[in-house]
Amino acid sequence: MKLATYTHAGRTGLGIVRGDRLVELDVVAPTLPRDMIGLLSDARALGALKNVAPDAPSIALADVTLRAPVLNPGKILAIGLNYRDHVEESNMALPEHQVWFNKQHNCVNDPYAGFNLPSVSTMFDYEAEMCFVIGKRCKHVPKERAHEVIAGYFVGNDATVRDWQLRTNTWQIGKSFDTHGPIGPWIVTPDEVGDPHALDIKCWVNGELRQNSNTKHLIFNCFDQVAHLSQAFTLDVGDVIFSGTPSGVGMAQKPPSFLKLGDKVRIEIDKLGYIENTVIAENAATIIE
C-alpha cells in the first residue's frame, strides 16, 4: 500500500495511491484519522485500509499536490558514513559505531517542491537516501524484531550545506537548513517493499547520473539502526529515519560540483518512486513574528 499526504482544492488530507489515481480517505473512510501520525498510531485504522474497495472513488494523482508524507515528525534522525563507497570518497575511516545527527523539523519539504539555495553559502549538496518511518512506539528493540516497528519506506534527500556542516564537530546545523529535507512521494508499506536492503538507489542532477548504488551496501542496515537508536531513547510513531547516502555526492566530484539556482535533483529508489526538487533562491528577508 502507498500512503500519501496531499493537498487538493485547498484541503490537506491522506490518501491511498493506486497507479495514477488517489483514493481520498476522508471521502471513503471519514472516521479515520486525518493526519499521518494519527493514522500510523491507530492499528484498527490501518487494518480498515485493507477493506477499501478496489473500485473506491478516486481522483487523478496529477490533480493533487503531494506533500511530505509525514508533515511534522517528532524526530528526524540521520546516519552518516553508512555506505562503504561514500566513506572512501569522504577520505574517512570506516565507522566502528553508528554516526547519528538530527535534522530539524523545519527542513521537511515536499517531494516535488523547490528547495533553497542558502543565502549564506555556495556549498549546497545533495544526498540520495532511503528513509523509513517508525510505526510503533518502541524501546530496546532487538535487531530481529526491528521490522515490526517500521511502518514503511520512502525516498529522501539529506540536502547539506557543506561548509556549515564541516566547520564544527556537530553536523546538525549544516544538515537542517529550511527546505533541506524533501521526502516522499508517499510511504510504501513493508509488504509491498519486501527486502528493503535490495533496492537500487539513484540520483540525477540535471539529467546526469551522480549516485548509483543499492541498499544492500548499507554498512548498518535499517534493522541495525532501529536496534541501536532504541537502546538510547524511545522511538515514537512518526519519527523519520534517513538511512545514509552512497558515493557520488557533489563535494566528492573532481572538481567539487555544488548545486546552483535552477538545478534539478531527482532521486529514485526501486519500489518507492522518486522525488524531484529544483534549487530556488532563498528569501533572505528578516522575519520576526
C-alpha positions in Angstrom: 0.0 0.0 0.0 1.1 3.5 -0.8 0.0 6.1 1.8 0.2 9.8 0.8 -0.4 13.2 2.3 -1.7 15.5 -0.3 -3.4 18.9 -0.9 -6.3 19.3 -3.2 -8.7 22.2 -3.6 -7.3 23.9 -0.6 -7.7 20.9 1.6 -4.9 18.7 3.0 -5.6 15.0 3.7 -4.5 11.4 3.4 -4.9 9.1 0.5 -4.1 5.7 -0.9 -2.2 5.8 -4.2 -3.3 3.3 -6.8 -1.5 3.7 -10.1 -2.2 7.2 -11.4 -5.2 7.6 -9.0 -5.6 8.7 -5.4 -8.3 7.5 -3.0 -9.2 10.2 -0.6 -9.5 8.7 2.8 -11.8 11.4 4.2 -14.2 10.6 1.5 -14.2 6.8 1.6 -13.5 6.5 5.4 -14.4 9.7 7.1 -13.9 8.4 10.6 -10.2 7.6 10.2 -7.5 9.9 11.5 -6.8 12.9 9.2 -3.0 13.1 9.7 -0.3 10.5 9.0 1.0 10.2 12.6 -2.6 9.7 13.8 -3.2 7.0 11.1 0.0 5.1 11.8 -0.7 5.2 15.6 -4.1 3.5 15.1 -3.8 -0.2 14.4 -7.6 -0.5 13.8 -7.5 2.3 11.3 -4.6 0.8 9.4 -6.5 -2.5 9.3 -9.5 -0.7 7.9 -7.5 0.5 4.9 -7.3 -3.1 3.7 -11.0 -3.0 3.3 -11.1 0.0 1.0 -12.7 -1.4 -2.2 -10.6 -1.6 -5.4 -13.2 0.5 -7.2 -13.5 3.1 -4.4 -14.0 6.7 -5.7 -10.7 8.3 -6.6 -9.2 11.4 -8.2 -6.3 11.8 -10.7 -2.9 11.9 -8.9 -1.9 14.6 -11.4 -4.6 16.9 -9.9 -3.2 16.9 -6.4 -0.1 18.3 -4.8 1.8 15.6 -3.0 3.1 16.7 0.4 5.8 15.3 2.6 4.1 12.1 3.8 4.9 12.9 7.4 4.4 16.7 7.7 5.5 17.1 11.4 7.8 14.3 12.5 8.7 14.4 16.2 12.3 13.4 15.4 14.3 13.4 12.2 17.4 11.2 12.7 20.0 10.7 10.0 23.0 8.4 9.9 26.3 9.4 8.4 29.0 7.4 6.6 26.9 4.4 6.1 27.9 3.2 2.6 31.4 2.0 2.2 32.0 3.8 -1.1 30.8 7.1 0.5 33.2 6.6 3.4 36.0 6.1 0.9 35.2 9.2 -1.2 35.0 11.2 2.1 38.5 10.1 3.0 37.4 8.8 6.3 37.8 5.6 8.2 35.0 3.0 8.3 32.9 3.8 11.4 33.2 1.5 14.4 29.9 2.8 15.7 26.9 4.3 14.0 27.3 8.1 13.5 24.0 9.9 14.1 22.8 13.5 13.9 19.5 15.3 14.0 17.8 17.2 11.2 15.4 19.9 12.5 11.7 19.6 11.6 11.9 22.9 9.6 13.8 21.1 6.9 10.9 18.9 6.0 9.9 19.6 2.4 7.5 18.2 -0.2 8.7 15.6 -2.8 8.4 18.0 -5.8 8.8 21.4 -4.2 11.7 23.8 -4.7 14.4 23.8 -2.1 16.5 26.8 -1.1 20.0 27.8 -2.3 21.2 29.3 1.1 22.0 33.0 1.0 25.0 32.3 3.3 26.7 29.5 1.3 27.5 28.3 -2.2 28.3 24.7 -1.0 24.8 23.2 -1.3 24.9 19.5 -1.8 22.6 16.5 -2.4 22.5 13.1 -0.7 20.1 10.4 -2.0 18.8 8.3 0.8 16.2 5.6 1.6 14.1 6.8 4.6 11.7 4.9 6.8 9.1 5.9 9.4 8.5 4.4 12.8 5.0 2.9 13.2 5.1 1.7 16.8 6.4 3.5 19.9 9.4 1.4 21.0 12.5 1.0 23.2 15.2 -1.7 23.4 14.2 -3.4 20.2 16.4 -6.4 19.2 17.5 -6.4 15.6 15.5 -9.5 14.8 12.3 -7.6 15.7 13.1 -4.2 14.3 11.0 -4.9 11.2 7.9 -4.9 13.5 8.2 -1.1 14.3 8.8 0.2 10.7 5.6 1.4 9.1 7.0 2.0 5.7 9.8 3.3 3.4 10.2 6.3 1.1 12.7 8.5 -0.7 14.7 11.3 0.9 17.3 13.9 0.1 19.6 14.7 3.0 20.5 18.0 1.5 23.5 19.5 3.1 25.3 22.9 3.4 28.8 21.6 3.4 30.8 24.5 4.9 28.3 24.8 7.7 28.4 21.0 8.2 32.2 20.7 8.4 33.3 23.8 10.2 32.2 22.3 13.6 32.3 18.8 15.1 28.5 18.6 15.1 26.7 18.4 11.7 23.2 19.4 12.8 23.0 23.0 11.5 24.6 22.2 8.1 22.0 19.4 7.7 19.0 21.4 8.9 18.5 24.5 6.7 14.9 25.2 5.9 13.5 23.1 3.0 16.6 20.8 3.0 14.8 17.6 3.8 12.5 16.7 0.9 10.8 13.3 1.4 8.2 11.2 -0.3 6.5 10.8 -2.6 4.5 8.5 -0.3 5.0 5.8 2.3 5.3 2.3 0.8 4.3 -0.3 3.4 6.7 -3.2 4.1 4.5 -5.8 2.5 5.0 -4.0 -0.9 8.7 -3.4 -0.4 9.8 -6.8 0.5 13.5 -6.7 1.4 14.5 -3.1 2.0 18.1 -4.0 1.6 17.9 -5.0 -2.1 16.8 -1.7 -3.7 18.6 0.3 -6.4 19.1 3.9 -5.4 20.0 6.6 -7.9 20.4 10.4 -8.1 20.5 12.6 -11.1 21.4 16.3 -11.3 20.1 18.0 -14.4 19.8 14.5 -16.0 23.4 13.5 -15.2 23.6 10.3 -13.1 25.6 11.1 -10.0 24.8 8.4 -7.5 24.1 4.8 -8.4 24.1 2.1 -5.8 21.9 -0.4 -3.9 20.7 -0.5 -0.3 22.4 -3.9 0.1 25.6 -1.8 0.5 24.5 -0.2 3.8 27.1 -0.7 6.5 24.5 -0.7 9.2 21.1 -1.7 7.7 17.7 -0.4 8.8 17.2 -3.0 11.4 20.7 -2.3 12.9 19.7 1.3 13.1 16.4 0.7 14.9 18.2 -1.6 17.4 21.0 0.9 18.1 18.8 4.0 18.4 16.2 2.3 20.6 18.9 1.4 23.1 19.4 5.1 23.8 15.9 6.6 23.6 12.3 5.8 22.8 11.4 6.0 19.1 7.9 7.4 18.6 5.3 6.9 15.9 6.1 9.3 13.0 9.8 9.6 13.7 11.6 9.7 10.3 15.0 8.0 9.8 17.4 8.8 7.0 19.5 5.6 6.4 22.6 7.0 4.7 23.9 8.0 1.2 26.1 6.2 -1.3 29.1 7.7 -3.2 28.7 10.4 -5.8 27.8 13.5 -3.7 28.7 16.8 -5.2 31.5 17.5 -2.7 33.4 14.4 -3.9 33.3 15.3 -7.6 36.6 16.3 -9.1 36.4 19.3 -9.0 33.5 19.6 -6.5 30.2 20.3 -8.1 27.7 22.1 -5.8 24.1 22.9 -6.6 23.2 26.2 -8.3 20.0 28.1 -8.9 17.8 26.1 -11.3 19.5 22.8 -10.8 17.1 19.8 -10.7 17.8 16.9 -8.4 15.9 13.6 -9.0 16.3 10.7 -6.6 14.7 7.4 -7.4 14.6 4.1 -5.4 13.2 0.8 -6.6 9.6 0.2 -5.5 9.5 3.5 -3.6 9.2 6.0 -6.5 11.1 9.3 -6.9 11.3 12.8 -5.7 12.5 15.8 -7.8 13.4 19.2 -6.4 14.6 22.3 -8.1 17.0 24.7 -6.5 15.4 28.1 -5.9 16.6 31.3 -4.3 16.1 31.7 -0.6 14.1 34.6 0.7 16.7 36.2 2.9 14.4 38.8 4.4 14.3 39.2 8.2 11.2 37.5 9.7 10.1 38.4 13.3 6.6 37.3 14.2 
